[in-house]
């Protein structure tokens, strides 16, 4: 029986990935990173902003204060350039409204920090729908480690098989499957074929279907 929904944020409830890429480009004008695009591609294994910053700027990896400062700067650039464009994926708000009516626990788990989570959820007016919002500040390891998913599952006292996770990224899908839950792939970042090959139970382009929740429950939980 389905009791809990857990959503990733970037690329899953908002299409923000292009703005993260742009913010890295702007950041690197002040703090040059050689072969930035190549490194971001090769680093595509997930992780928190701290983990990513240590990879991109190894000269500072042993200076936690500097890494934190640089990470905060990059994320502040992201919020500034994205603010005029923030909107939920089509149908998302109605989808979580339907989930709430059906007494499902709605939660968020993101490799982004709490500042980004607060920024996004308030911009799209969905903050009050989430029971728990777990970010990079709240765990020791980001995705692909399943820690944040398992933390939510434990806190709301459900079984992994009673949860459904929505993800767009390779590392997110991996983390979701490691948690023992089923995963729905959102095809904003990768193709549906790619998401299925990673182990997603089904895929969606967005949430713009009034009967989507019923269809998901019928297919995966009956």
Buried (B, 14 or more C-beta within 10 A) or exposed (E): EBBBBBBBBBBBBBBBBEBBEBBBEBBBEEEEBEEBEEBBEEEEBBBBBBBBBBBBBEEBBEEEEBBEEBBBBBBBBBBEBBEEEBEBBBBBBBBBBBBBEEEBBBBBBBBBBBBBBBBBBEBBEBBEBBBBBBBBEBBEBBBBBBBBBBBBBEEBEBEBEBBBBBBBBBBBBBBBBBBBBBBBBBBBBBEBEBBBEBEBBBBBEBBEBEEBBEEBBEEEEE
